[in-house]
Amino acid sequence: MSTIIKITIFAALLLSIVIPFAAYAFGEKTRGRYKKALLINLSLFVTILVTGIIVVFGDTAMAEETAEAVSSSSGLATGLGYISAALATGLSCLGGGIAVASSASAALGAISEDQSILGKSLIFVGLSEGVALYGLIISFMILSRL
C-alpha cells in the first residue's frame, strides 16, 4: 500500500475531527448550523474510517487468508465462540440486574402497603433473575460446542 494513500487517509480523518471543533470555536452564534455540520462531519468520519480500514488492511487480510486458510478459520471460530459466550452471559446479567432493580423496589413498596401480595411479588423478582440464568445456560451451550 502506498504511503501517500495512508497519509491522505490519516489527514482526512484528522480534518474530519478538527473542522467541527474549529467551527464551534469561531462561530458559536450559529448553533443550528453547528449541529448540522457536526452530524455531517461525523458521518464523513465514519465513512472515511471504514474505507481506510478496508484499504489499509484489505491486502494484508487477503495475503494471510491464502497462506493460513484452515488454521485461521478454526482460530477465528474459537475466538468468536468465546466472545459470544461472554456477551450472552454479560448482557443477560446486565438485563437481569436492571429487571431485578425495578421489580424488587416495586415489590418492597407493594409489600409495605399490603403484606398479602408477598408471594406474587417474589414470583416477579424470581422471573427477572431467571433472565441471567438463561444467559448463563446459553453460554455453557456455546462453550460446549467449541
Backbone as JSON Lines, residues from 0, in Angstrom:
{"i":0,"aa":"M","n":[0.85,-1.17,0.0],"ca":[0.0,0.0,0.0],"c":[0.89,1.23,0.0]}
{"i":1,"aa":"S","n":[0.54,2.15,-0.8],"ca":[1.33,3.35,-0.95],"c":[1.27,4.21,0.31]}
{"i":2,"aa":"T","n":[2.4,4.81,0.62],"ca":[2.48,5.67,1.8],"c":[1.66,6.93,1.6]}
{"i":3,"aa":"I","n":[1.56,7.4,0.38],"ca":[0.79,8.61,0.1],"c":[-0.69,8.39,0.41]}
{"i":4,"aa":"I","n":[-1.22,7.21,0.08],"ca":[-2.62,6.91,0.36],"c":[-2.87,6.85,1.86]}
{"i":5,"aa":"K","n":[-1.95,6.23,2.58],"ca":[-2.1,6.15,4.04],"c":[-2.06,7.53,4.68]}
{"i":6,"aa":"I","n":[-1.17,8.38,4.22],"ca":[-1.08,9.74,4.77],"c":[-2.34,10.53,4.43]}
{"i":7,"aa":"T","n":[-2.87,10.35,3.22],"ca":[-4.1,11.05,2.81],"c":[-5.28,10.63,3.67]}
{"i":8,"aa":"I","n":[-5.39,9.35,3.92],"ca":[-6.49,8.86,4.77],"c":[-6.36,9.38,6.19]}
{"i":9,"aa":"F","n":[-5.14,9.38,6.72],"ca":[-4.91,9.9,8.07],"c":[-5.25,11.39,8.14]}
{"i":10,"aa":"A","n":[-4.86,12.15,7.1],"ca":[-5.15,13.59,7.08],"c":[-6.65,13.83,6.99]}
{"i":11,"aa":"A","n":[-7.35,13.02,6.19],"ca":[-8.81,13.18,6.08],"c":[-9.48,12.89,7.42]}
{"i":12,"aa":"L","n":[-9.03,11.86,8.11],"ca":[-9.59,11.56,9.43],"c":[-9.32,12.68,10.42]}
{"i":13,"aa":"L","n":[-8.12,13.19,10.4],"ca":[-7.76,14.27,11.31],"c":[-8.57,15.54,11.02]}
{"i":14,"aa":"L","n":[-8.75,15.86,9.76],"ca":[-9.53,17.03,9.4],"c":[-11.01,16.87,9.75]}
{"i":15,"aa":"S","n":[-11.52,15.64,9.63],"ca":[-12.93,15.44,9.96],"c":[-13.18,15.57,11.46]}
{"i":16,"aa":"I","n":[-12.13,15.51,12.26],"ca":[-12.28,15.74,13.69],"c":[-12.04,17.22,14.02]}
{"i":17,"aa":"V","n":[-11.04,17.82,13.4],"ca":[-10.63,19.18,13.74],"c":[-11.63,20.23,13.22]}
{"i":18,"aa":"I","n":[-12.16,20.04,12.02],"ca":[-13.03,21.06,11.41],"c":[-14.27,21.37,12.25]}
{"i":19,"aa":"P","n":[-15.02,20.38,12.76],"ca":[-16.2,20.75,13.56],"c":[-15.87,21.54,14.82]}
{"i":20,"aa":"F","n":[-14.77,21.18,15.48],"ca":[-14.42,21.9,16.7],"c":[-13.9,23.31,16.4]}
{"i":21,"aa":"A","n":[-13.23,23.47,15.27],"ca":[-12.82,24.81,14.87],"c":[-14.04,25.65,14.5]}
{"i":22,"aa":"A","n":[-15.01,25.05,13.83],"ca":[-16.24,25.78,13.5],"c":[-16.97,26.19,14.76]}
{"i":23,"aa":"Y","n":[-16.94,25.37,15.77],"ca":[-17.58,25.73,17.04],"c":[-16.84,26.87,17.72]}
{"i":24,"aa":"A","n":[-15.52,26.82,17.69],"ca":[-14.73,27.85,18.37],"c":[-14.9,29.21,17.7]}
{"i":25,"aa":"F","n":[-15.01,29.25,16.37],"ca":[-15.09,30.53,15.67],"c":[-16.51,31.01,15.45]}
{"i":26,"aa":"G","n":[-17.49,30.14,15.49],"ca":[-18.85,30.58,15.19],"c":[-19.87,30.05,16.16]}
{"i":27,"aa":"E","n":[-19.76,30.46,17.4],"ca":[-20.68,29.97,18.41],"c":[-22.08,30.57,18.24]}
{"i":28,"aa":"K","n":[-22.22,31.61,17.44],"ca":[-23.52,32.25,17.25],"c":[-24.48,31.37,16.45]}
{"i":29,"aa":"T","n":[-23.95,30.52,15.6],"ca":[-24.78,29.71,14.71],"c":[-24.89,28.29,15.26]}
{"i":30,"aa":"R","n":[-25.64,28.09,16.29],"ca":[-25.75,26.78,16.93],"c":[-26.48,25.76,16.05]}
{"i":31,"aa":"G","n":[-27.5,26.16,15.35],"ca":[-28.23,25.23,14.5],"c":[-27.36,24.7,13.37]}
{"i":32,"aa":"R","n":[-26.56,25.57,12.81],"ca":[-25.66,25.14,11.74],"c":[-24.56,24.24,12.28]}
{"i":33,"aa":"Y","n":[-24.15,24.5,13.48],"ca":[-23.08,23.69,14.07],"c":[-23.54,22.25,14.25]}
{"i":34,"aa":"K","n":[-24.77,22.04,14.7],"ca":[-25.26,20.68,14.89],"c":[-25.33,19.94,13.57]}
{"i":35,"aa":"K","n":[-25.77,20.63,12.53],"ca":[-25.85,20.01,11.21],"c":[-24.45,19.7,10.69]}
{"i":36,"aa":"A","n":[-23.52,20.62,10.86],"ca":[-22.15,20.4,10.4],"c":[-21.49,19.26,11.18]}
{"i":37,"aa":"L","n":[-21.77,19.19,12.46],"ca":[-21.19,18.12,13.27],"c":[-21.73,16.76,12.83]}
{"i":38,"aa":"L","n":[-23.01,16.69,12.52],"ca":[-23.6,15.44,12.06],"c":[-23.02,15.01,10.72]}
{"i":39,"aa":"I","n":[-22.85,15.97,9.81],"ca":[-22.27,15.65,8.51],"c":[-20.82,15.19,8.67]}
{"i":40,"aa":"N","n":[-20.06,15.9,9.49],"ca":[-18.66,15.53,9.68],"c":[-18.51,14.2,10.4]}
{"i":41,"aa":"L","n":[-19.43,13.89,11.32],"ca":[-19.38,12.6,11.99],"c":[-19.65,11.46,11.01]}
{"i":42,"aa":"S","n":[-20.62,11.66,10.13],"ca":[-20.89,10.62,9.14],"c":[-19.73,10.48,8.15]}
{"i":43,"aa":"L","n":[-19.12,11.6,7.77],"ca":[-17.94,11.52,6.91],"c":[-16.77,10.84,7.62]}
{"i":44,"aa":"F","n":[-16.61,11.11,8.9],"ca":[-15.54,10.48,9.67],"c":[-15.69,8.97,9.69]}
{"i":45,"aa":"V","n":[-16.9,8.51,9.95],"ca":[-17.12,7.06,10.0],"c":[-16.91,6.44,8.62]}
{"i":46,"aa":"T","n":[-17.37,7.12,7.57],"ca":[-17.19,6.61,6.21],"c":[-15.72,6.53,5.85]}
{"i":47,"aa":"I","n":[-14.97,7.58,6.15],"ca":[-13.54,7.58,5.85],"c":[-12.81,6.54,6.69]}
{"i":48,"aa":"L","n":[-13.21,6.38,7.93],"ca":[-12.58,5.39,8.8],"c":[-12.78,3.97,8.26]}
{"i":49,"aa":"V","n":[-14.0,3.65,7.87],"ca":[-14.27,2.31,7.35],"c":[-13.54,2.09,6.03]}
{"i":50,"aa":"T","n":[-13.55,3.1,5.16],"ca":[-12.83,2.99,3.89],"c":[-11.34,2.83,4.13]}
{"i":51,"aa":"G","n":[-10.8,3.58,5.07],"ca":[-9.38,3.47,5.37],"c":[-9.01,2.11,5.92]}
{"i":52,"aa":"I","n":[-9.85,1.55,6.76],"ca":[-9.57,0.21,7.29],"c":[-9.58,-0.82,6.18]}
{"i":53,"aa":"I","n":[-10.54,-0.69,5.27],"ca":[-10.61,-1.64,4.16],"c":[-9.4,-1.49,3.25]}
{"i":54,"aa":"V","n":[-8.99,-0.25,2.96],"ca":[-7.87,-0.03,2.06],"c":[-6.55,-0.47,2.7]}
{"i":55,"aa":"V","n":[-6.35,-0.12,3.96],"ca":[-5.07,-0.41,4.59],"c":[-4.92,-1.89,4.92]}
{"i":56,"aa":"F","n":[-5.98,-2.49,5.45],"ca":[-5.86,-3.87,5.89],"c":[-6.43,-4.88,4.9]}
{"i":57,"aa":"G","n":[-6.97,-4.45,3.79],"ca":[-7.59,-5.36,2.84],"c":[-6.6,-6.29,2.19]}
{"i":58,"aa":"D","n":[-5.46,-5.75,1.71],"ca":[-4.49,-6.61,1.05],"c":[-3.77,-7.51,2.04]}
{"i":59,"aa":"T","n":[-3.58,-7.07,3.26],"ca":[-2.96,-7.9,4.29],"c":[-3.82,-9.1,4.62]}
{"i":60,"aa":"A","n":[-5.11,-8.87,4.72],"ca":[-6.03,-9.96,5.03],"c":[-6.07,-10.98,3.91]}
{"i":61,"aa":"M","n":[-6.0,-10.52,2.67],"ca":[-6.02,-11.45,1.54],"c":[-4.76,-12.3,1.51]}
{"i":62,"aa":"A","n":[-3.6,-11.71,1.82],"ca":[-2.35,-12.46,1.81],"c":[-2.34,-13.5,2.92]}
{"i":63,"aa":"E","n":[-2.81,-13.14,4.09],"ca":[-2.84,-14.1,5.19],"c":[-3.87,-15.18,4.96]}
{"i":64,"aa":"E","n":[-4.96,-14.84,4.27],"ca":[-6.01,-15.82,4.04],"c":[-5.53,-16.94,3.14]}
{"i":65,"aa":"T","n":[-4.74,-16.62,2.14],"ca":[-4.25,-17.67,1.24],"c":[-3.2,-18.53,1.93]}
{"i":66,"aa":"A","n":[-2.43,-17.96,2.84],"ca":[-1.36,-18.72,3.49],"c":[-1.87,-19.65,4.58]}
{"i":67,"aa":"E","n":[-2.82,-19.16,5.39],"ca":[-3.27,-19.93,6.55],"c":[-4.79,-20.04,6.57]}
{"i":68,"aa":"A","n":[-5.38,-20.57,5.55],"ca":[-6.84,-20.6,5.45],"c":[-7.46,-21.51,6.51]}
{"i":69,"aa":"V","n":[-6.91,-22.68,6.71],"ca":[-7.53,-23.63,7.62],"c":[-7.29,-23.26,9.07]}
{"i":70,"aa":"S","n":[-6.06,-22.91,9.43],"ca":[-5.77,-22.63,10.83],"c":[-6.4,-21.33,11.32]}
{"i":71,"aa":"S","n":[-6.46,-20.31,10.46],"ca":[-7.04,-19.05,10.9],"c":[-8.56,-19.15,11.04]}
{"i":72,"aa":"S","n":[-9.2,-19.94,10.19],"ca":[-10.65,-20.04,10.3],"c":[-11.06,-20.79,11.56]}
{"i":73,"aa":"S","n":[-10.31,-21.81,11.95],"ca":[-10.66,-22.5,13.19],"c":[-10.33,-21.65,14.41]}
{"i":74,"aa":"G","n":[-9.24,-20.9,14.34],"ca":[-8.9,-19.99,15.44],"c":[-9.9,-18.86,15.55]}
{"i":75,"aa":"L","n":[-10.36,-18.37,14.4],"ca":[-11.36,-17.31,14.39],"c":[-12.68,-17.81,14.96]}
{"i":76,"aa":"A","n":[-13.07,-19.02,14.6],"ca":[-14.32,-19.58,15.11],"c":[-14.27,-19.77,16.62]}
{"i":77,"aa":"T","n":[-13.13,-20.22,17.11],"ca":[-12.99,-20.41,18.55],"c":[-13.04,-19.07,19.28]}
{"i":78,"aa":"G","n":[-12.35,-18.08,18.75],"ca":[-12.37,-16.76,19.37],"c":[-13.74,-16.14,19.37]}
{"i":79,"aa":"L","n":[-14.45,-16.25,18.25],"ca":[-15.8,-15.7,18.19],"c":[-16.75,-16.46,19.11]}
{"i":80,"aa":"G","n":[-16.49,-17.76,19.3],"ca":[-17.31,-18.54,20.24],"c":[-17.14,-18.05,21.66]}
{"i":81,"aa":"Y","n":[-15.9,-17.77,22.05],"ca":[-15.67,-17.24,23.39],"c":[-16.29,-15.86,23.57]}
{"i":82,"aa":"I","n":[-16.19,-15.03,22.54],"ca":[-16.79,-13.7,22.62],"c":[-18.31,-13.8,22.73]}
{"i":83,"aa":"S","n":[-18.91,-14.7,21.95],"ca":[-20.37,-14.83,22.03],"c":[-20.82,-15.37,23.37]}
{"i":84,"aa":"A","n":[-20.05,-16.29,23.96],"ca":[-20.4,-16.79,25.29],"c":[-20.3,-15.68,26.33]}
{"i":85,"aa":"A","n":[-19.26,-14.86,26.22],"ca":[-19.11,-13.75,27.16],"c":[-20.22,-12.72,26.99]}
{"i":86,"aa":"L","n":[-20.6,-12.44,25.75],"ca":[-21.69,-11.49,25.52],"c":[-23.02,-12.03,26.01]}
{"i":87,"aa":"A","n":[-23.26,-13.32,25.81],"ca":[-24.52,-13.9,26.28],"c":[-24.63,-13.8,27.8]}
{"i":88,"aa":"T","n":[-23.55,-14.11,28.49],"ca":[-23.58,-14.03,29.95],"c":[-23.65,-12.58,30.43]}
{"i":89,"aa":"G","n":[-22.8,-11.74,29.88],"ca":[-22.72,-10.36,30.35],"c":[-23.99,-9.57,30.1]}
{"i":90,"aa":"L","n":[-24.53,-9.66,28.88],"ca":[-25.72,-8.89,28.57],"c":[-26.95,-9.4,29.29]}
{"i":91,"aa":"S","n":[-27.05,-10.73,29.45],"ca":[-28.2,-11.25,30.18],"c":[-28.13,-10.88,31.66]}
{"i":92,"aa":"C","n":[-26.94,-10.89,32.23],"ca":[-26.8,-10.47,33.63],"c":[-27.08,-8.98,33.79]}
{"i":93,"aa":"L","n":[-26.68,-8.19,32.81],"ca":[-26.97,-6.76,32.86],"c":[-28.48,-6.52,32.78]}
{"i":94,"aa":"G","n":[-29.14,-7.21,31.85],"ca":[-30.59,-7.07,31.74],"c":[-31.31,-7.59,32.96]}
{"i":95,"aa":"G","n":[-30.83,-8.71,33.52],"ca":[-31.42,-9.25,34.74],"c":[-31.25,-8.31,35.92]}
{"i":96,"aa":"G","n":[-30.09,-7.67,36.0],"ca":[-29.86,-6.71,37.08],"c":[-30.77,-5.51,36.99]}
{"i":97,"aa":"I","n":[-31.0,-5.03,35.77],"ca":[-31.91,-3.9,35.59],"c":[-33.33,-4.32,35.96]}
{"i":98,"aa":"A","n":[-33.72,-5.54,35.55],"ca":[-35.08,-6.02,35.85],"c":[-35.27,-6.23,37.35]}
{"i":99,"aa":"V","n":[-34.27,-6.79,38.01],"ca":[-34.38,-7.02,39.45],"c":[-34.43,-5.7,40.19]}
{"i":100,"aa":"A","n":[-33.65,-4.71,39.73],"ca":[-33.64,-3.41,40.41],"c":[-35.03,-2.77,40.4]}
{"i":101,"aa":"S","n":[-35.7,-2.83,39.27],"ca":[-37.01,-2.19,39.22],"c":[-38.1,-3.05,39.87]}
{"i":102,"aa":"S","n":[-38.04,-4.36,39.65],"ca":[-39.11,-5.2,40.21],"c":[-38.97,-5.37,41.72]}
{"i":103,"aa":"A","n":[-37.74,-5.45,42.22],"ca":[-37.56,-5.61,43.66],"c":[-37.96,-4.35,44.42]}
{"i":104,"aa":"S","n":[-37.63,-3.2,43.88],"ca":[-38.02,-1.98,44.58],"c":[-39.54,-1.8,44.56]}
{"i":105,"aa":"A","n":[-40.16,-2.16,43.44],"ca":[-41.62,-2.08,43.39],"c":[-42.26,-3.1,44.32]}
{"i":106,"aa":"A","n":[-41.64,-4.29,44.41],"ca":[-42.17,-5.33,45.29],"c":[-42.06,-4.9,46.75]}
{"i":107,"aa":"L","n":[-40.96,-4.29,47.13],"ca":[-40.81,-3.83,48.52],"c":[-41.83,-2.75,48.84]}
{"i":108,"aa":"G","n":[-42.07,-1.85,47.89],"ca":[-43.08,-0.82,48.12],"c":[-44.47,-1.4,48.24]}
{"i":109,"aa":"A","n":[-44.77,-2.4,47.42],"ca":[-46.1,-3.02,47.48],"c":[-46.28,-3.84,48.75]}
{"i":110,"aa":"I","n":[-45.23,-4.53,49.18],"ca":[-45.31,-5.34,50.4],"c":[-45.48,-4.45,51.62]}
{"i":111,"aa":"S","n":[-44.87,-3.28,51.61],"ca":[-45.0,-2.4,52.77],"c":[-46.44,-1.9,52.93]}
{"i":112,"aa":"E","n":[-47.19,-1.84,51.84],"ca":[-48.58,-1.41,51.94],"c":[-49.54,-2.58,52.2]}
{"i":113,"aa":"D","n":[-49.28,-3.73,51.56],"ca":[-50.17,-4.87,51.71],"c":[-49.32,-6.14,51.73]}
{"i":114,"aa":"Q","n":[-49.22,-6.79,52.9],"ca":[-48.33,-7.93,53.04],"c":[-48.9,-9.21,52.43]}
{"i":115,"aa":"S","n":[-50.11,-9.19,51.97],"ca":[-50.69,-10.4,51.39],"c":[-50.19,-10.66,49.97]}
{"i":116,"aa":"I","n":[-49.51,-9.71,49.35],"ca":[-49.02,-9.91,47.99],"c":[-47.54,-10.26,47.94]}
{"i":117,"aa":"L","n":[-47.02,-10.79,49.05],"ca":[-45.61,-11.17,49.11],"c":[-45.3,-12.26,48.09]}
{"i":118,"aa":"G","n":[-46.13,-13.26,47.98],"ca":[-45.87,-14.37,47.06],"c":[-45.86,-13.94,45.61]}
{"i":119,"aa":"K","n":[-46.82,-13.08,45.24],"ca":[-46.87,-12.59,43.87],"c":[-45.65,-11.76,43.52]}
{"i":120,"aa":"S","n":[-45.23,-10.93,44.44],"ca":[-44.07,-10.08,44.16],"c":[-42.79,-10.89,44.08]}
{"i":121,"aa":"L","n":[-42.66,-11.94,44.88],"ca":[-41.47,-12.78,44.79],"c":[-41.41,-13.52,43.47]}
{"i":122,"aa":"I","n":[-42.55,-13.87,42.91],"ca":[-42.56,-14.53,41.61],"c":[-41.99,-13.6,40.54]}
{"i":123,"aa":"F","n":[-42.39,-12.34,40.56],"ca":[-41.89,-11.41,39.55],"c":[-40.39,-11.15,39.71]}
{"i":124,"aa":"V","n":[-39.93,-11.07,40.94],"ca":[-38.49,-10.88,41.17],"c":[-37.72,-12.12,40.7]}
{"i":125,"aa":"G","n":[-38.27,-13.31,40.97],"ca":[-37.62,-14.54,40.53],"c":[-37.59,-14.67,39.02]}
{"i":126,"aa":"L","n":[-38.65,-14.24,38.35],"ca":[-38.66,-14.28,36.89],"c":[-37.61,-13.36,36.29]}
{"i":127,"aa":"S","n":[-37.42,-12.22,36.9],"ca":[-36.4,-11.31,36.37],"c":[-34.99,-11.83,36.65]}
{"i":128,"aa":"E","n":[-34.79,-12.57,37.72],"ca":[-33.49,-13.2,37.96],"c":[-33.24,-14.34,36.99]}
{"i":129,"aa":"G","n":[-34.31,-14.95,36.52],"ca":[-34.18,-16.06,35.58],"c":[-33.55,-15.66,34.27]}
{"i":130,"aa":"V","n":[-33.67,-14.4,33.89],"ca":[-33.06,-13.93,32.64],"c":[-31.55,-14.13,32.67]}
{"i":131,"aa":"A","n":[-30.93,-13.84,33.8],"ca":[-29.48,-14.03,33.92],"c":[-29.12,-15.51,33.86]}
{"i":132,"aa":"L","n":[-29.94,-16.35,34.46],"ca":[-29.66,-17.78,34.41],"c":[-29.8,-18.34,33.0]}
{"i":133,"aa":"Y","n":[-30.76,-17.84,32.24],"ca":[-30.91,-18.29,30.86],"c":[-29.68,-17.91,30.03]}
{"i":134,"aa":"G","n":[-29.16,-16.73,30.22],"ca":[-27.94,-16.32,29.52],"c":[-26.75,-17.18,29.89]}
{"i":135,"aa":"L","n":[-26.65,-17.54,31.17],"ca":[-25.56,-18.41,31.61],"c":[-25.68,-19.8,30.99]}
{"i":136,"aa":"I","n":[-26.89,-20.31,30.89],"ca":[-27.11,-21.62,30.26],"c":[-26.74,-21.57,28.79]}
{"i":137,"aa":"I","n":[-27.12,-20.5,28.11],"ca":[-26.77,-20.36,26.7],"c":[-25.26,-20.29,26.52]}
{"i":138,"aa":"S","n":[-24.56,-19.58,27.4],"ca":[-23.11,-19.51,27.27],"c":[-22.47,-20.87,27.52]}
{"i":139,"aa":"F","n":[-23.0,-21.67,28.44],"ca":[-22.49,-23.03,28.61],"c":[-22.73,-23.88,27.37]}
{"i":140,"aa":"M","n":[-23.87,-23.69,26.73],"ca":[-24.16,-24.42,25.5],"c":[-23.18,-24.01,24.39]}
{"i":141,"aa":"I","n":[-22.86,-22.74,24.31],"ca":[-21.9,-22.28,23.3],"c":[-20.53,-22.85,23.58]}
{"i":142,"aa":"L","n":[-20.11,-22.81,24.84],"ca":[-18.78,-23.31,25.19],"c":[-18.65,-24.82,25.01]}
{"i":143,"aa":"S","n":[-19.74,-25.54,25.13],"ca":[-19.66,-26.98,24.93],"c":[-19.47,-27.34,23.46]}
{"i":144,"aa":"R","n":[-19.83,-26.43,22.56],"ca":[-19.67,-26.68,21.14],"c":[-18.26,-26.36,20.64]}
{"i":145,"aa":"L","n":[-17.45,-25.68,21.42],"ca":[-16.1,-25.29,21.0],"c":[-15.12,-26.42,21.14]}
